[in-house]
Amino acid sequence: MKITLQNLTKIFVSRHNKNELVTAVDDFNIELPDGKLIGLLGPSGCGKSTLLNLICGLEEPTEGKIFFEDIDVTNLAPEDRGVGMVFQNYALYPHLSVRANISFPLENLRGKDKLSKEEIERRVLETAKLVQIDELMERKPNELSGGQQQRVAIARALVKTPGVLLLDEPLSNLDARLRLQTREQIRRIQKETGITTVFVTHDQEEAMSISDMIIVMKSGKLQQMGLPQSVYNEPINLFVAKFLGTPAINVFDGYVKDKKVYVGEDCIMDKDIEDQEVYVAIRPEGFVPKKNGCLHCRFDRIEIMGRDTSIVCHHDKCISDEDIRTIVDSDIRIHHDGNSISFDLKENKTHIFSKKDENVL
């Protein structure tokens, strides 16, 4: 099911000051394609969960409209939207078995939507098999691992055969290994069902690894939307460039003079833009160690990380929170004299941003 958001805005009264208004979602205009898994990504407090609640119907927009296909659902109650919702804390009924938790939404259907016991049982078992918990049907939630509880919550959302599945930070309570396993399960389930799925997370690696598309938010505003690798390779502004990538992108104070980009005294590339001060952002994999390279840094240390090598160094014009961290293949010969090291730079991994508005140049 395609989801369209038109000028969607949500304004709250501040909890701390009743005379202050907080804009959680600010004039959102996007179209989420049918049958895709969309990662909604951004730092804590950027409005991700509020946007999800607006789509679900748990919050009413201050302005704007929400369409499922061509149907305006802005004023529809949550139960009439055909949406499945999975919360961060699972929200399972502790006194009910796995079977009863999954069947609960079906048993509450009334009128023409009411199902027979046989149909309920068929759907429950079918959904349990899809999320691979059919052998746990008689257990209570406290007898399950975190990953198993999350799959019960997903099964309960899927059993209604929703047109849209919304996941609000579903992996944040799991340890690293379970997070990896469960996100792979979510990807598999979405592929098998073909349900349009919106997956909220603040973990950019999580979003990029399983999403067909990602949406990056900041302070309630849409920053960029696109294929994960495209957004990573072509960030529209400095915020997106800094938010995506592990290790984080390295940012330097720079300037353009006579169509050449400088970091300190080093001319690092040609760029056909007017003279101005800029931010130069270089991905860790964009550094190529070279004896007479264009960028000169103070050498710190080398860290071996299996197939890759990380070179840690410093530069007076680097304004990143941490040291410069580069990543190169372990078989590349690294030239340094113990005090200094030089690099050439990959042009497609080097991004230039305006200092005025931090947009890409």
C-alpha positions, 0 to 999 in steps of 0.5 A: 500500500502506497502512503502519501504524506502532504504538508504533515505537521504536528505541534505539541505544547511543551511539557516544561512550558505551557506557553511554548510550542514544539514542532515535532513534525514539520511540513512533511511531504513524502510518498512511501512506495508500495511493498517496500521496507522504509527505514525512518532514521534520525537522532533521538527527539527528531520526530520519528516516533511522532511521524509513525504515530500520525500514520497509525492514527494514534496522534492527530496532525495539526496540519496536513493529510495522510493518504493510503493509496488514494484514500484520505485516512487523516481522520480515520480511527487507528482500528479502521486504517488497516495498520499493524503496529509493533512497539519498542517495549513489545506490549505483550499481555503477560498473563496470556500465552503466545497463541492468545497474544497473537489471536487477541486482535482477531477475537475482538473483531465484530460484525461482518469482520468476525471470524470463526474459531477455525479461521482464527486458529488457521491464521494464528498458526500461519503467522506463527510459522512465518515468524518461526515461533510455532513451537512456542505457542503455549508459553507465556511472554516471561518464558521467552527471550527478548528476540522471541517476544519481539517476534510474537509482537510482530506476529500479533501485528501481522495476523490482521493482514494489515496493509501497512506495518509500522515498527517503532525501534523494535530492536532497541531492547535486544543485545547485539547478536539478537539485534542482528538476527531479528533485523534479518528476520524482519527483512525476511518477513517483509519480503515474504509478505510484501507489506509496506513497512516503516521501520523507525530506528536511530541506528544508521547501520540497522536502517541501511542494512535492511531498508529498500529506502531510508528517510533521514530526519532532523528536528522534525524536518525531512533531510533526505530520502532515497536508496541507502547507498545513494544517500550515503554516497551523495549526502545532501547536507553536512548533517546527513553526511555526519549521521551516516557511516561508521566510523563517522565521516572526517570533517575539516575546515577548508576554503575554495580559491581559484577553483581549487579546494584547500585544507590548510595549505594543502590543495586537495582537489579542483572544484568549479565553484566560487571562492568561499569558506567550506567544510570538507568531509571525507569518508574513512574509506576515501583516504589513499596512503601515498608518499607524496599525497595531497593531504598531510597529517600527523601520524598517530598509530595503525590499528589492524582490524582483520581484512582492513587497517585503520590509520589514526592521525591528526590535522589542525583543520579537522573539526570532527569530534574524534581523531581522523580515522581512515580505513584501507585494505590490509594489503596496501603498503602504508608510507609514514615516517613515524611523525607524518603521513600523506594521503591522496583522496578519492573524489567520490568519497570527498564532499564539499559543503557550504559554510553558510547553510551546510548544503552540498556544493 
